[in-house]
Amino acid sequence: MQITSNKNAFRWLMIIVSFIIISLILWNTYRFFQSFKEEERMKMRNWSFAYPDLLKSSDLEQDIGDLPLQILQSNTSTPMILVDDKGNYVNSNNLSKEQEQKLEDSIYLKKILNKYESEYKPIPIKIGDKIVSTIYYGNSELLNKLKYYPIALLLIVFLFGAVVYFFYRSSKIATQNKLWTGMAKETAHQIGTPLSSLIGWTEILKNENVNPEYISEIEKDISRLQTITDRFSKVGSAPTLQKVDLVEETIESYNYLKARSSKLIDFNLETPNAVIFTDLNPQLYSWTIENLVKNAIDAMKGKGSLSVKIFSADKYVHINITDSGKGIPKQLYTKIFEPGYTSKKRGWGLGLSLAKRIIQDYHKGRIRVLTSEIGKGTTMQISLKIMA
């Protein structure tokens, strides 16, 4: 118990530390991004201070000087558009040729100016107290790339977390499968000892003038126990399939369950007269029929009608098991086959998941909820390929 508690504490510690590290990285990225933006603002402010000198030197036809010229020429990355006091396009810098050609279009110009204004507040250029021009500018290409860096980082962290989670989950499931396989094989081994004794006692009873019908029923139960032992011993290994008559196998399982079920259940069996051969493992198939019939009986709370119908169509044989129980909500049609899911107060929720594995994984067939209506009943269907 202490070991489990320590593992959980360590796991939570790792989660908290990882969260803190990711938060710090994102915060530093945000700070760096904001610092970069502030540098862009300062660069454009300096540009706005140097531009009036250019205008004055043009009017007076004199040299602008080295410093203002260097400032004006220093902007090689920030896209900017210069408009006059009436909002007309004057000049641009660091835009693509295609964008520069479109700036003559007033609608496009207004659109891109609005975009830049959403990124940075425009900078007015003054000569004296008069605004002669306005600078609109946006994020540089590098800044635009940095903008998506946190998203990329989060995506990488998410993918890494997903890989770790699925690896951990797969490892845990593999360990659980080994445990269940070991328990199943040990169960088969433990049943074998009293079963051998029961066979011996049956032979003794035959010599004690006991009613043969009683002995016959005991032998059927012993045979059933041998079948169950064989089922558990096969868990975890690939089953051997053989060509058998599915109709006969279904009737045998049906008759056994009918004889040992509540007399308040009205059983009905509908089978074709012809023989239908399929690739089957008889022990595992009977296990599936048993699980479905017992689930149907539980759904009816031991009272109602239960029918088993076998018919063929499109190279497949279908086995429908219909009950008059409480029904299954449509949103649970697939969930009921998940390991651990159960609507009963008692039970492990393994019956239908085992049935699905037996039919779909081992026999390459299909098992599903064919129809269900709340308060009226459910029809489960098994479909298997017919052998020629």
N, C-alpha and C positions, 0 to 999 in steps of 0.2 A: 504493500500500500504506500509505504514511504517512497519507494522507487518511482512509482507512478506519479506521486505528487511532485517529486523533484523534476521529473520529465516535463510535466505540465508547466511548472514554474519556469523552467529553462526555455520552453517553447514560447511562453508569453513574454519573457525577457527579450528573446530574439526578435519577436514581432515589434515590441516597443522600441528597441534600439534601431531596427530597420526603419520604422516610421520616423524616428528622430533624424536619422541620417538623410532620408529622402526629403524631409521638411527643410533641413539646413541647406541641402543642395538647391532646392527650388527657391528658397529665400535668397541665397547668394546669387542665383541666376537672375532673379527679379531685380536685386540691387544693382547687379552689373548692367542689366538692360536699361534701368532708369538712369544710371551714370552715363551710359553711352548716349542716351537720348539728350541728357543735359549738355554733353559735349557738342552734339549736333546743334542744339539751340544757341550755345555760345558762339559756335563757328558762324552761324547765320546772322547773329547779332553783329559780330565783327564785320561781316560782309556788308550789312546794312549801314554801318558807320563809314565804311570805306567808299561806298557807292556815290554819295554826294560829292566827294572829291573828284570822282570821274566826271560827273556832270558839270562841275565848276570848271575843270580843266578844259572840257570840250567847248564851253561857252567862251572862255578867255583864251583858248588856244595856247595853253601852257602845259608843261610837263606835270603829270600826276604825282610823280615821286615814287620811290621804290617800295616803301611800306604799304601804301594803299594798293598798289599794283600786285604785290605779293599776296596780300589778303584776298583780293578778288580772284587771283589765279589759284589760290589754295583749295578751293572747293572742287574736288574731283570725284566726289562720291554722292553727295546729297542732291537728290532731284529737286529743282526749284523752278518756279515760274514768276516772272516779274510783270506786273500790270501797272498801268498808269493810274492817275487819280480818278479816271472815269471807268476803270475796270477793263480797259482794252489791253490786249496782249502786247507786251513790249519785247521780252526776251525770255530765254529758258536755258537751263544748263543741266547736264547729266540725264537727259531723257533720250529715249531711243528715237531713231529717225522717223519711225512710223508715228510715234506720239507727237513729235514736233510738227509733222505734216497735218495732223488732226487739230492742232491748236487753233488753226484759222477758223474752225467751226465753233461758233459761240456756245452751242449746246454742250459739245464735248469739253470745251474750256471750262464751262461752269461746273460740269460734273467732276473734273479732276481737281478744280480749285476747292470744291466742297469736300472731296476726299482728303486733300492735304490739310484743310482747316480742321477736320476731325482728328488729325494726328498731332498737329502743332498749331498754336495760335499764330496767325499771320503777323509779320513785322512791318510796320509802316516806315517809310523812308522820308525824312523831313529835311527841308532846307529852310532854316529859320523855324518859323511856326507853321509852315505850309507843308502838307503831305503831298509829295510829288509822285510817289510810287509805293507799291506794297509788294512784299515778298511772301509768296506761298511756297511752302516746302514740305516734303514728306520724308518718310524713313528711307535710309539708304538700303541698298541691296543686302549688305551685311547685317544690318539691323533687322530687316525682314526675315532673314534666315535665323537669327538669334531668337526671334519671337516664337518660332516653332520648336525651339530646343527643349523647353520644359515638357511639351506634349510628347516629343520623341523620347525624352528621358522617362516619363511616366509609362509610355508604351513598353519600353525596354524592361522597366521594373515589373510591369504587369505580366509580360511574357515570361520573364525569369521566374516570377512567383507562380505562374501557372504550370511551368515545367516542373518546379520543385513540388508543387501540390500533387500533380498527377503522378510523379515518380513516387512520392510518399504514399499516395493512395493505392497505386499499383502494388507497391511493396507490401502494404498492409493487407490488401485483398489476397495476394499470393500467400502470405503467412496464414491468413484465416482459412484459405482453401486447403492448405496443408494440414491445419488443425482439424478441420471438418473431415477431411479424408482419413486422417489417423483415427478420429473418433468413430467414424463409420466402420472402418475395418476392425477396430477393437470391439465394437458392438456386435459385429458378425461373429467374431471369435468367441465372445462371452455367451451369445445365444447358443452356439454350437454345443456346449457342454450339457446344459439341461435338455436340449433337444435330443441328444443321443440317448439320454436316460428315458425320455418320454417314449421313444421308439421301442426301447426295451420293455417298458411297462405295458405298452400296447400289446406286445407279443404275449406277455403274461396274462393279460385280461382275456385274450382269445381262448386261453385254456381254462378260464374260470366260469365258463358258461354265461358270460355277460351278453346282453342283447346285442346282436350283430350291428343293428342300426346305430347304437351308441358308439361302437368301435369304429364304424364307418365314418361317423362325423368327427371323431377324434383324429382319425387318420387324415381327414381333409384338412383339419387345423394344423396337424403336424406338417403336412405337405405345404401348407401356406407359410408356416414358420420357416421351412427350408427355402421357400421362394424369397421371403424377406431377407433371410441370411445371405442368399445369393445376391440380392439387390445391393445390400450394404457392402458386400465384399467387392462389388464392381465399381463403387464410387471412386472417382479419381483415375480410372483407366478406361481406355476406349473400348466400348462394348462390341461384341461379335454379333453381326446381323446375319439372319438366315431367311430363306424363302419359306414363309408360313402362310396359312390361311388366316387372314385378319378376322373374318367373320367368326370362325371357331374360337380364336383367342378372346375375342370380345364377349362372346356368349359365356365362356368359362368364367371370366372375371365377373360378369354380370350376375350369373347364377350364385356364385359364392357370396357376393355382397348382398344380394336380395335375401338369401337365407338367413343372414346375420344382421339384418336391419329391422327397424321398427315396422310392426304390422300395420301401423297407421299410414304407411306410405303405399300409394298405388303405383306399382312398377309396370312399365310397358316396354316391350322390346320389339323393334321392327327391323328385320334383316332380309336381304335378298336371298333367293333360293340358290343362286350360283356361288361358286367358290371364288374368293378374291385374294390373290396372292400379292403380298408385299414383302419388302425387306424389313424384318423386324428383329428386335431382341425381345422375346416373349416376356421375360421377367420385368424389364423396364417399361414395356408397353402396358402390362397389367397394373404396374405401379401408377402410371399416368391415369388410367381409367379409374382406379381406386381413389386417387386424389380428387378427381373431378366429381365422382359420385358422392364421396363424403362431403365435399364442399357444398354440393347441391342439397344434401340432406340437412346440413347445418343451416343453410339459407332458409330452409322450410321449417326449421326448429322441430324436426322429427315427424312432421305431419304434412301431407300434400301428395302431389303426383309427380313422378319422375319417369321420363321416357328416354330410351336410347334408340337412335335410328341410324342405320348404316345404308348408304347409297353411293353409287359411283357416277362421276360426270367429268368429262374432259381429261381422261387418263389419270384421274385422281379418285381415291375413295375417301368419302367424308363420313365422320362419326359425329352426330349431333347428340348432345346430352342436354335435355331440357328439364327445368324444374319449375315449380310454382311458388318459388320463394320471394324474398323481398326485393330482388332486382339490384342492378348495379348502375350508378350514375354514369353517364357517357364519358365524363372527364376522367373516370377511373378505369376505362377499358384497358389501357396499357399499364397503368400503375400497379394493378393487382398482380402482375407478373414479376414485379420487382422484389428481390430478396428482402425479407423483413417486413413487408407490408401485410397487415392482417386487420380485419374488421372485428375479430373475435377478442374477447377478454383474455383467453388463453391461446397459446400457440406461438410458433416462431415465425410464421409467415414464409415458410419455405416450400409448401406444397405446390403452388402454382409456378413458382420460379423453377423448381425441379422439373415439373411437367414441361415447361417451355424449353428447358435445356435438353430434355430427353427427346422431345419431338423435333425441335428445330436444329439443334447442334448434332445430335447423334443420328437421327433418322431423316434429316433434310426435308422435314415436312413443315406444317404450319399449325399453330394453335392460336385461337382468338376468341373474343366474345362476339358471337355472330349477331345476336339481338338481345336486348334486355329492356324491361319496362318496370319502373318502380311499382312495387306492390303486386305485380303480376307474374314475374319470373324472368329467367335468363336461359339463353341457349348458348352453350359452349360448343365450338367446332374444332375437330382435329382433321387435318387433310394430309394424306400420304399418297405417294406415287404408286400406281398399280404396276406390278411386274407382268411382263408378257408371258 
